[in-house]
Amino acid sequence: MTDDVRLRDPVAAALALPRGSMVIVRSRDGARRQALAHALREVARTRSLFLLIAGDVALARRIGADGVHLPETRIGEAAAIRARNPMLVTVAAHSLRALRQAGYVDALILSAVFATASHPGRAALGAVRANRMAQQAPLPVYALGGITARNAQLLFGFCGIAAIGALGVDPA
């Protein structure tokens, strides 16, 4: 998952991912999001990665991305997006309620599982609660937030792990 602050070089991070991984392009700045999407589209094609664009269906269609990723606040739009667009749809989830509402998506990204620099001071779900939530979800769930090689061993019930800082955080 790209991040304007925490991931200095998203292209290099994408090049290091194993084939079949998913890259979600996130940027609040529209021009940066578009430039990053174009750069990562080429990496995705050559490395057999799935490319999703966060919150921007039009951009995803325009560049031929594999899908879109929606924030939890837009979970209600998933069915309509899915009906009009032959693409993957993922949604961010921060609660069990959101996990249960996401009937028209391909996967959910549950966060923040552990304390994370992306949201300093925000309470994390913790491994026990996150595991329970993932097991109760009707869809595949990826874990996100503060995940390291060490604490990833505490997770189960997830189909995979999403990352930002673990892909190349700038410690400054």
C-alpha positions in Angstrom: 0.0 0.0 0.0 1.5 3.3 -1.0 1.8 6.2 1.4 2.9 9.7 0.6 4.8 10.1 3.9 5.9 6.6 5.0 6.9 4.9 1.7 9.6 6.9 0.0 9.9 4.8 -3.2 6.7 2.9 -4.0 8.0 1.7 -7.3 11.1 0.1 -5.7 8.8 -1.5 -3.1 6.6 -2.9 -5.8 9.5 -4.3 -7.7 10.5 -6.2 -4.5 7.1 -7.9 -4.1 6.5 -11.5 -5.1 4.4 -12.2 -8.2 0.7 -12.2 -7.4 1.0 -9.5 -4.8 -1.4 -6.6 -4.7 -0.4 -2.9 -4.8 -2.9 -0.3 -3.7 -2.1 3.3 -4.9 -3.0 5.8 -2.3 -2.4 9.5 -2.4 -4.5 12.5 -1.4 -3.0 14.6 -4.2 -4.7 13.8 -7.5 -1.7 14.6 -9.7 0.6 12.4 -7.6 -2.0 9.6 -7.4 -2.2 9.6 -11.2 1.5 9.7 -11.8 2.1 6.9 -9.3 -0.7 4.9 -10.8 0.9 5.1 -14.2 4.3 4.2 -12.9 3.0 1.3 -10.9 0.8 0.0 -13.7 4.0 -0.8 -15.7 5.6 -2.5 -12.7 2.4 -4.5 -12.1 2.3 -5.7 -15.7 5.9 -6.8 -15.8 5.9 -8.4 -12.3 2.4 -9.9 -12.5 1.0 -7.8 -9.6 -2.6 -6.8 -9.0 -3.0 -3.0 -9.1 -5.8 -1.2 -7.2 -6.4 2.5 -7.0 -7.7 3.9 -3.7 -10.9 5.7 -3.9 -10.7 6.6 -7.6 -12.8 4.4 -9.9 -12.4 6.7 -12.9 -8.6 6.6 -12.7 -8.7 2.8 -12.2 -10.7 2.4 -15.4 -8.6 4.9 -17.3 -5.3 3.2 -16.7 -6.6 -0.4 -16.8 -6.0 -1.1 -13.1 -7.3 -4.4 -11.7 -9.6 -2.6 -9.2 -10.3 -0.1 -6.5 -9.9 0.1 -2.8 -12.5 2.0 -0.8 -12.3 3.6 2.7 -14.7 2.2 5.2 -16.9 5.3 4.9 -17.6 4.3 1.3 -18.5 0.7 1.9 -22.1 1.4 0.8 -20.9 2.2 -2.7 -19.2 -1.2 -3.3 -22.3 -2.9 -4.8 -22.9 -0.1 -7.3 -19.2 0.1 -8.3 -19.1 -3.6 -8.7 -22.3 -3.6 -10.9 -20.9 -1.0 -13.3 -17.2 -2.1 -13.4 -15.7 -5.5 -14.0 -13.0 -5.0 -11.4 -11.8 -6.1 -8.0 -13.2 -4.1 -5.1 -11.6 -4.1 -1.6 -12.6 -2.1 1.4 -10.9 -0.9 4.5 -12.5 -2.1 7.8 -11.8 -0.9 11.3 -14.7 -2.8 13.1 -16.6 -6.0 13.1 -19.7 -4.1 12.0 -17.8 -3.0 8.8 -16.6 -6.5 8.2 -20.1 -7.8 8.3 -21.5 -5.0 6.0 -19.1 -5.7 3.1 -21.1 -8.1 1.1 -20.2 -6.9 -2.4 -16.4 -6.8 -2.2 -13.6 -9.2 -3.0 -11.6 -8.6 0.2 -11.3 -6.5 3.3 -8.3 -4.8 4.8 -8.6 -4.8 8.6 -6.6 -2.1 10.5 -5.0 -1.2 12.6 -4.1 -4.6 13.9 -1.0 -3.3 15.9 0.1 0.1 16.8 1.3 1.9 13.7 3.1 5.1 12.8 0.4 5.9 10.2 -2.0 6.6 13.1 0.0 7.5 16.2 -2.1 7.4 19.3 -5.0 5.4 17.8 -5.8 2.3 19.7 -4.9 -0.9 17.8 -7.2 -3.9 17.6 -4.5 -6.3 18.9 -3.9 -9.9 17.7 -6.6 -11.6 19.7 -9.4 -9.3 18.7 -8.2 -9.0 15.1 -8.0 -12.8 14.7 -11.5 -13.2 16.1 -12.8 -10.5 13.7 -11.0 -12.1 10.6 -12.5 -15.5 11.5 -16.0 -14.0 11.7 -15.8 -12.1 8.4 -17.7 -13.5 5.5 -14.9 -12.6 3.1 -11.1 -12.8 2.8 -9.4 -10.4 5.2 -5.9 -8.9 5.0 -4.2 -7.6 8.2 -2.7 -4.1 8.2 -1.1 -1.9 10.7 2.2 -2.3 12.6 2.8 -5.8 11.3 6.4 -7.0 11.6 8.0 -10.4 10.9 7.8 -11.1 14.6 4.2 -10.2 15.4 2.9 -11.6 12.1 3.3 -15.0 13.8 0.5 -14.1 16.2 -2.0 -13.7 13.4 -4.4 -16.3 12.0 -7.6 -16.3 10.1 -6.3 -13.8 7.6 -5.7 -14.5 3.9 -2.7 -12.2 3.9 -0.8 -9.2 5.2 -0.9 -5.7 3.9 2.0 -3.3 4.6 3.3 0.2 4.3 6.3 0.7 6.6 7.5 -2.8 6.3 8.1 -2.1 2.6 10.6 0.7 3.2 9.8 3.2 5.9 11.8 6.4 6.2 12.7 6.4 9.9 13.1 10.2 10.0 
